[in-house]
Amino acid sequence: MKARQEKVERSGRAALPSMTELLTAADGDARFGKEVRASVTHALTAAVDEARRAMGPSDVAPSVDALMARAHGLLGGQARRGLAAVVNATGIVLHTNLGRAPLADCAIEAITATARGYCNLELDLESGERGRRGERCEELLRELTGCEAALVVNNNAAATMLVLAALAGGREVIVSRGQLIEIGGSYRLPDVMAAGGAVLREVGTTNRTRLSDYSEAIGERTAMLMRVHPSNYRVVGFAESPGAEELGRLARERRVHFFDDLGSGAIVDDAMWRAAGEPMARESLRAGADVVSFSGDKLLGGPQAGIVLGRREVVERIRKHPMARAVRIDKLTVAALQVTLELYLEPERAVREIPTLAMLRASEAELRGRAEGLAAELSAAFPGESFEVAGEESFAGGGALPAWPMATFVVRWHPTAVAAGEAARLLRTARRAVLVRVREGAILFDSRTVSRDDHAVIVAAIAEVVGRK
């Protein structure tokens, strides 16, 4: 009996379509038209293996169409595990998990043109001699911030480590206890300092550090005073810390370096930055910082980069450190950053064309209009669902303006098919992911980060949720 059962099972599995048959069918199926051949083969193999494991002695083998449908679903799962475009409806403008700053159209065009062929990354076209990577970016940074010299590396953590290694390797760096930050991805400043070869010297307390604390800590082993932007938190209430001007003056008097890690990257005078107490690169340099650093993909609205500005002799010393080559930027970052910085030469154009600035500066009237337009479109597409416009708050995110809520308008949806938490999951795992906020049993689509181009994607994702009824 056992031998007969095994024979029946082998017969059932043998009826499964062959890979040749499935691949031929995939060649004529529009769903697989843009997929890499190897990915399609892998998904089809996985679909057949699943079917083989699930089949019993008397089961009928699934059809070619059924296996193709399963393979297509598996490909969608692979896409979600890899890098894929998503809709950010959370209202968090600089969402670290979603790639922070979206780029201006001209920056995207610059990346495409540079990636398509060769470029003069390290070639001076006038002389025919070797040029310096990112030299035009450095020129623009000098013009925009008034610094003597600039250097661009691959992110601000790398910039911080490089500055410490070049200027304070093996020596002490004095930092307030209230600024020993840890931010996303377990980035801890003390660990970065140790990796850069510097010796941490903590002063003051969590909420209060006086100038005298720094002064009394300076000794023969001191190389640097360091001020760190608190990034994603603020200490309020009974709090005190010296400003850049005081620290710059003390550093000059005691002949040590002053490094101001600004984090967020505000490079132009702006009422919003001032109101939120956001430090600006130009002011820090004027106050006496020898070197400052910040991110390119936060308030600057450019690609991921670490930007170092400062006195010429200091920046050149940093540039010559062996670690600088290990953290240098690639040609695509150079292309995007250069065009982004060029936009800042025309401030009004920068606000219109750099998505981060446009989203942060959007007026309440504009946001309400966007929300009303989305609500009307969704109500027409799903007459059985309720979509209402409501006032809410959104934030810059990404370690910028953490205590600065911005009034916004959202489309509030109470899904009828499933609970709000499950609806959020289904939206996140839809064919094109939509990220939302959930509050008081409702899904919130924040108009600050939703563009008109996102509407069709949101409609399609909601259709997948509503179809669960």
C-alpha positions as CSV (number, residue, x, y, z in Angstrom):
1,M,0.0,0.0,0.0
2,K,2.8,2.4,0.9
3,A,4.6,1.8,-2.4
4,R,1.4,2.4,-4.3
5,Q,0.8,5.7,-2.4
6,E,4.3,6.9,-3.2
7,K,3.7,6.1,-6.9
8,V,0.5,8.2,-6.9
9,E,2.2,11.1,-5.3
10,R,5.1,11.0,-7.8
11,S,2.5,10.8,-10.6
12,G,0.7,14.0,-9.2
13,R,3.9,15.9,-8.9
14,A,5.0,14.8,-12.3
15,A,2.0,16.6,-13.7
16,L,3.4,20.0,-12.6
17,P,4.2,22.2,-15.6
18,S,7.9,22.2,-16.6
19,M,10.1,25.3,-16.1
20,T,10.4,25.5,-19.9
21,E,6.7,25.7,-20.2
22,L,6.4,28.3,-17.4
23,L,9.2,30.5,-18.7
24,T,7.7,30.5,-22.2
25,A,4.4,31.6,-20.7
26,A,6.1,34.3,-18.7
27,D,7.7,35.7,-21.9
28,G,4.2,36.4,-23.2
29,D,2.8,37.7,-19.9
30,A,2.8,41.5,-19.5
31,R,3.1,41.2,-15.7
32,F,6.7,40.0,-16.1
33,G,7.7,42.3,-19.0
34,K,9.9,44.6,-16.9
35,E,11.3,42.0,-14.6
36,V,14.9,40.6,-14.7
37,R,14.9,37.1,-16.2
38,A,16.8,35.7,-13.2
39,S,14.2,37.1,-10.8
40,V,11.3,35.6,-12.9
41,T,13.0,32.2,-12.9
42,H,13.6,32.3,-9.2
43,A,10.0,33.2,-8.5
44,L,8.6,30.5,-10.8
45,T,10.9,27.9,-9.2
46,A,9.7,29.0,-5.8
47,A,6.1,28.7,-6.9
48,V,6.6,25.2,-8.2
49,D,8.4,24.1,-5.0
50,E,5.6,25.4,-2.9
51,A,3.0,23.5,-5.0
52,R,5.1,20.3,-4.8
53,R,5.4,20.5,-1.0
54,A,1.6,21.2,-0.6
55,M,0.4,18.4,-2.9
56,G,-1.2,15.3,-1.4
57,P,-1.6,11.8,-3.0
58,S,-4.8,12.7,-4.8
59,D,-4.3,16.4,-5.4
60,V,-4.5,17.9,-8.9
61,A,-1.4,19.8,-10.0
62,P,-2.0,23.6,-10.2
63,S,-2.3,25.1,-13.7
64,V,0.2,27.2,-15.5
65,D,-2.0,30.3,-14.8
66,A,-2.2,29.5,-11.1
67,L,1.6,29.1,-10.8
68,M,2.2,32.3,-12.8
69,A,-0.1,34.2,-10.4
70,R,1.8,32.9,-7.4
71,A,5.1,33.7,-9.0
72,H,3.9,37.2,-9.7
73,G,2.9,37.5,-6.0
74,L,6.4,36.3,-4.9
75,L,8.0,38.9,-7.2
76,G,6.0,41.6,-5.4
77,G,7.3,40.4,-2.1
78,Q,10.8,40.5,-3.4
79,A,10.3,44.1,-4.5
80,R,9.0,45.1,-1.1
81,R,12.2,43.6,0.5
82,G,14.4,45.5,-1.9
83,L,14.5,49.3,-2.6
84,A,11.2,50.5,-4.0
85,A,9.4,53.8,-4.4
86,V,6.7,54.5,-1.8
87,V,4.2,57.3,-1.1
88,N,5.0,59.2,2.1
89,A,1.6,60.3,3.5
90,T,2.9,60.6,7.1
91,G,3.5,64.3,7.0
92,I,7.1,63.7,8.2
93,V,9.1,65.7,5.6
94,L,12.5,64.3,6.3
95,H,11.6,60.7,7.1
96,T,14.8,58.8,7.7
97,N,13.3,55.4,7.1
98,L,11.9,56.7,3.7
99,G,15.2,58.2,2.5
100,R,15.0,61.7,4.0
101,A,15.0,64.6,1.4
102,P,13.5,63.9,-2.0
103,L,15.5,65.6,-4.7
104,A,14.7,68.5,-7.0
105,D,13.8,67.6,-10.5
106,C,17.0,69.2,-11.9
107,A,19.1,67.2,-9.4
108,I,17.4,64.0,-10.6
109,E,18.2,65.0,-14.2
110,A,21.8,65.7,-13.3
111,I,22.1,62.2,-11.7
112,T,20.6,60.6,-14.8
113,A,22.9,62.4,-17.2
114,T,26.0,61.6,-15.1
115,A,25.1,58.0,-14.6
116,R,24.4,57.4,-18.3
117,G,28.0,57.9,-19.4
118,Y,31.3,59.3,-18.5
119,C,31.9,62.7,-16.7
120,N,34.8,64.9,-15.7
121,L,34.7,63.8,-12.1
122,E,38.4,64.3,-11.5
123,L,39.4,66.1,-14.7
124,D,40.0,69.8,-15.3
125,L,38.7,70.2,-18.8
126,E,40.6,73.5,-19.4
127,S,44.0,72.2,-18.5
128,G,43.5,68.5,-19.2
129,E,45.1,67.8,-15.8
130,R,43.6,65.9,-12.9
131,G,41.0,68.0,-11.0
132,R,39.5,67.7,-7.6
133,R,36.3,65.7,-7.0
134,G,33.4,68.0,-6.0
135,E,35.4,71.2,-6.6
136,R,32.4,73.1,-8.0
137,C,30.4,72.1,-4.9
138,E,33.1,73.5,-2.7
139,E,33.0,76.8,-4.6
140,L,29.3,77.1,-4.2
141,L,29.5,76.3,-0.5
142,R,32.1,79.0,0.0
143,E,29.8,81.5,-1.8
144,L,26.7,80.5,0.1
145,T,28.2,80.3,3.6
146,G,31.2,82.6,3.5
147,C,33.6,79.9,4.6
148,E,37.2,79.9,3.5
149,A,37.2,76.2,2.5
150,A,34.8,73.2,2.1
151,L,35.0,69.5,1.8
152,V,32.1,67.0,1.1
153,V,32.1,63.4,2.3
154,N,29.4,60.7,2.3
155,N,27.4,61.6,5.4
156,N,27.7,63.7,8.5
157,A,28.7,60.8,10.7
158,A,31.7,60.3,8.4
159,A,32.4,64.1,8.5
160,T,32.4,64.1,12.3
161,M,34.7,61.1,12.5
162,L,37.0,62.6,9.9
163,V,37.2,66.0,11.7
164,L,38.0,64.2,15.0
165,A,40.6,62.0,13.5
166,A,42.4,64.8,11.7
167,L,42.3,67.4,14.4
168,A,42.1,65.5,17.7
169,G,43.5,62.0,17.2
170,G,44.8,60.7,20.5
171,R,43.9,63.9,22.3
172,E,41.0,65.2,24.3
173,V,37.7,66.6,23.0
174,I,35.6,68.5,25.5
175,V,31.8,68.0,25.1
176,S,28.8,68.9,27.3
177,R,27.1,65.8,28.8
178,G,23.8,67.2,27.5
179,Q,25.1,66.8,23.9
180,L,26.3,63.2,24.0
181,I,23.6,62.2,21.6
182,E,22.3,58.9,20.3
183,I,20.2,59.1,17.2
184,G,18.6,56.6,14.8
185,G,20.5,53.4,13.9
186,S,22.3,53.4,17.3
187,Y,24.6,56.3,16.2
188,R,26.3,57.3,19.5
189,L,28.6,60.3,19.6
190,P,31.0,58.7,22.2
191,D,31.4,55.7,19.9
192,V,32.1,57.9,16.9
193,M,34.6,59.9,18.9
194,A,36.4,56.7,19.9
195,A,36.4,55.5,16.3
196,G,38.0,58.8,15.3
197,G,40.8,58.3,17.8
198,A,39.7,61.1,20.1
199,V,39.4,61.0,23.9
200,L,36.1,62.1,25.2
201,R,36.1,64.6,28.1
202,E,32.6,65.2,29.5
203,V,31.7,68.5,31.3
204,G,28.6,69.9,32.9
205,T,25.4,68.1,33.5
206,T,22.6,66.8,31.3
207,N,20.7,70.1,31.4
208,R,23.3,72.7,32.4
209,T,26.8,73.3,31.2
210,R,28.5,76.6,31.8
211,L,31.4,78.2,29.9
212,S,33.5,77.8,33.1
213,D,33.0,74.0,32.8
214,Y,34.8,74.1,29.5
215,S,37.5,76.5,30.6
216,E,38.4,74.5,33.7
217,A,38.6,71.2,31.7
218,I,41.1,72.5,29.1
219,G,44.6,71.1,29.7
220,E,47.7,70.0,27.9
221,R,46.0,67.1,26.2
222,T,43.0,69.2,25.0
223,A,42.7,69.4,21.2
224,M,39.2,70.7,20.7
225,L,36.0,72.1,22.1
226,M,33.0,70.5,20.4
227,R,29.4,71.6,20.3
228,V,26.8,69.1,19.0
229,H,23.4,70.0,17.7
230,P,20.8,67.9,19.7
231,S,19.3,66.7,16.4
232,N,16.1,64.9,17.4
233,Y,15.4,66.3,20.8
234,R,15.4,69.5,22.9
235,V,16.3,70.1,26.5
236,V,13.8,72.7,27.9
237,G,13.1,74.3,31.2
238,F,16.0,74.7,33.6
239,A,18.7,74.4,30.9
240,E,21.8,76.3,30.0
241,S,24.7,75.9,27.5
242,P,27.2,78.4,26.0
243,G,26.6,79.6,22.5
244,A,29.0,79.4,19.5
245,E,30.4,82.9,20.1
246,E,31.4,82.1,23.7
247,L,33.0,78.8,22.8
248,G,34.7,80.3,19.8
249,R,36.2,83.1,22.0
250,L,37.4,80.6,24.6
251,A,38.9,78.3,22.0
252,R,40.9,81.2,20.5
253,E,42.1,82.3,23.9
254,R,43.3,78.8,24.9
255,R,44.5,77.9,21.4
256,V,42.4,74.9,20.8
257,H,40.0,74.1,17.9
258,F,36.3,74.7,18.1
259,F,34.2,72.2,16.1
260,D,30.4,72.9,15.7
261,D,28.5,69.8,14.6
262,L,25.3,71.5,13.3
263,G,23.6,68.3,12.1
264,S,20.6,69.7,10.2
265,G,22.3,71.9,7.6
266,A,20.5,75.2,7.5
267,I,22.7,77.4,5.2
268,V,20.5,80.4,4.5
269,D,18.8,82.9,6.7
270,D,15.2,81.9,7.1
271,A,12.4,83.0,9.5
272,M,11.4,79.4,10.2
273,W,14.9,78.3,11.1
274,R,15.3,81.4,13.4
275,A,11.9,80.9,15.1
276,A,12.8,77.2,15.8
277,G,16.3,78.1,17.1
278,E,18.0,76.2,14.4
279,P,21.7,77.0,14.1
280,M,23.0,78.2,10.8
281,A,26.4,77.5,9.3
282,R,27.3,81.1,8.4
283,E,26.6,82.4,11.9
284,S,28.6,79.6,13.5
285,L,31.6,80.4,11.3
286,R,31.3,84.1,12.1
287,A,31.1,83.3,15.8
288,G,34.5,81.7,15.6
289,A,34.1,78.0,14.8
290,D,37.2,76.6,13.1
291,V,35.1,73.9,11.4
292,V,31.4,73.0,11.1
293,S,29.7,70.0,9.6
294,F,26.1,69.0,8.7
295,S,24.1,66.7,6.6
296,G,23.3,67.2,2.9
297,D,19.9,65.4,3.0
298,K,18.2,67.3,5.8
299,L,17.3,71.0,5.7
300,L,19.6,71.5,2.7
301,G,17.2,69.2,0.7
302,G,20.0,67.5,-1.3
303,P,21.5,64.0,-1.5
304,Q,23.1,62.2,1.4
305,A,26.4,63.9,2.2
306,G,28.5,65.2,5.0
307,I,29.5,68.8,4.5
308,V,32.6,70.3,6.2
309,L,33.2,74.0,6.2
310,G,35.8,76.1,8.0
311,R,39.1,77.9,8.0
312,R,41.3,77.1,5.0
313,E,44.3,75.6,6.9
314,V,41.9,73.5,9.1
315,V,39.9,72.1,6.2
316,E,43.0,71.3,4.2
317,R,44.4,69.4,7.1
318,I,41.2,67.4,7.2
319,R,41.3,66.8,3.5
320,K,44.8,65.4,3.6
321,H,43.9,62.8,6.3
322,P,44.1,59.2,4.9
323,M,40.5,58.5,6.1
324,A,39.2,61.2,3.7
325,R,39.5,58.9,0.7
326,A,37.6,56.2,2.5
327,V,34.5,58.5,3.0
328,R,34.6,60.4,-0.3
329,I,31.4,61.0,-2.3
330,D,30.7,59.3,-5.7
331,K,29.9,61.1,-9.0
332,L,26.1,60.8,-8.6
333,T,26.2,62.6,-5.2
334,V,28.5,65.3,-6.7
335,A,26.0,65.8,-9.6
336,A,22.9,66.1,-7.3
337,L,24.6,68.3,-4.7
338,Q,26.1,70.7,-7.2
339,V,22.7,71.4,-8.8
340,T,21.0,71.7,-5.5
341,L,23.5,74.2,-4.3
342,E,23.2,76.2,-7.5
343,L,19.5,76.5,-6.8
344,Y,20.3,78.3,-3.6
345,L,21.9,81.1,-5.6
346,E,18.3,82.1,-6.5
347,P,16.5,81.8,-3.1
348,E,13.0,82.1,-4.5
349,R,13.6,79.4,-7.1
350,A,15.2,77.2,-4.4
351,V,12.0,77.4,-2.3
352,R,9.9,76.4,-5.3
353,E,12.0,73.6,-6.7
354,I,13.7,71.9,-3.7
355,P,10.9,69.6,-2.4
356,T,12.0,69.8,1.3
357,L,11.8,73.6,1.3
358,A,8.5,73.6,-0.6
359,M,6.9,71.2,1.8
360,L,8.2,72.9,4.9
361,R,7.0,76.3,3.7
362,A,3.6,75.2,2.3
363,S,0.9,77.6,3.6
364,E,-2.1,76.4,5.6
365,A,-4.4,77.5,2.7
366,E,-2.4,75.4,0.2
367,L,-2.4,72.4,2.5
368,R,-6.1,72.6,3.0
369,G,-6.7,72.8,-0.7
370,R,-4.5,69.7,-1.3
371,A,-6.4,67.8,1.4
372,E,-9.8,68.8,0.0
373,G,-8.7,67.7,-3.5
374,L,-7.6,64.3,-2.3
375,A,-10.7,63.8,-0.1
376,A,-12.9,64.6,-3.1
377,E,-11.1,62.2,-5.3
378,L,-11.2,59.4,-2.7
379,S,-14.9,60.0,-2.0
380,A,-15.7,59.6,-5.7
381,A,-13.6,56.5,-6.0
382,F,-15.0,54.8,-2.9
383,P,-18.6,56.0,-2.2
384,G,-19.1,53.5,0.6
385,E,-16.2,55.0,2.6
386,S,-16.0,58.2,4.6
387,F,-13.1,60.7,3.9
388,E,-13.0,64.0,5.8
389,V,-10.6,66.9,6.0
390,A,-9.2,67.8,9.4
391,G,-6.5,70.0,11.0
392,E,-3.5,68.2,12.4
393,E,0.3,68.7,13.1
394,S,3.3,67.5,11.1
395,F,7.0,67.7,11.7
396,A,10.2,68.2,9.7
397,G,11.6,64.9,11.0
398,G,15.1,63.5,10.2
399,G,16.7,65.1,13.2
400,A,15.6,68.7,12.2
401,L,13.3,71.1,14.1
402,P,12.3,68.3,16.6
403,A,10.2,70.7,18.8
404,W,8.7,72.7,16.0
405,P,5.2,71.3,15.0
406,M,3.7,72.7,11.9
407,A,-0.1,73.1,11.3
408,T,-1.3,70.9,8.5
409,F,-4.4,69.3,7.0
410,V,-5.1,65.6,6.6
411,V,-7.6,63.4,5.0
412,R,-9.1,61.2,7.8
413,W,-10.4,57.8,6.8
414,H,-12.2,55.3,9.0
415,P,-12.0,52.1,6.9
416,T,-15.0,49.8,7.0
417,A,-13.3,46.6,5.8
418,V,-10.7,46.3,8.5
419,A,-9.4,48.0,11.6
420,A,-7.2,51.1,11.1
421,G,-4.1,49.3,12.2
422,E,-4.7,46.4,9.7
423,A,-5.5,48.9,7.0
424,A,-2.2,50.7,7.6
425,R,-0.4,47.4,7.2
426,L,-2.3,46.6,4.0
427,L,-1.5,50.0,2.6
428,R,2.2,49.5,3.5
429,T,2.3,46.1,1.8
430,A,0.2,47.2,-1.3
431,R,1.7,46.8,-4.8
432,R,2.9,50.4,-4.4
433,A,3.4,51.1,-0.7
434,V,1.6,54.0,1.0
435,L,2.9,55.0,4.5
436,V,0.4,56.7,6.7
437,R,-0.3,57.7,10.3
438,V,-2.9,56.1,12.5
439,R,-4.7,58.1,15.1
440,E,-7.9,57.4,17.2
441,G,-8.9,54.5,14.9
442,A,-8.5,56.5,11.7
443,I,-6.0,56.5,8.8
444,L,-4.4,60.0,8.2
445,F,-3.1,61.1,4.8
446,D,-1.1,64.2,5.5
447,S,-1.3,66.8,2.6
448,R,2.1,68.2,3.5
449,T,4.0,65.2,2.0
450,V,1.4,64.0,-0.6
451,S,1.7,65.3,-4.1
452,R,-0.9,65.4,-6.8
453,D,1.0,62.6,-8.6
454,D,0.5,60.4,-5.5
455,H,-3.3,60.4,-5.7
456,A,-3.5,57.5,-8.2
457,V,-1.2,55.4,-6.1
458,I,-3.3,56.1,-2.9
459,V,-6.5,55.2,-4.8
460,A,-5.0,51.9,-6.0
461,A,-3.7,51.0,-2.5
462,I,-7.1,51.8,-0.8
463,A,-8.8,49.6,-3.5
464,E,-6.7,46.7,-2.2
465,V,-7.9,47.3,1.3
466,V,-11.5,47.8,0.4
467,G,-11.4,44.7,-1.7
468,R,-10.9,42.7,1.6
469,K,-14.6,43.1,2.5
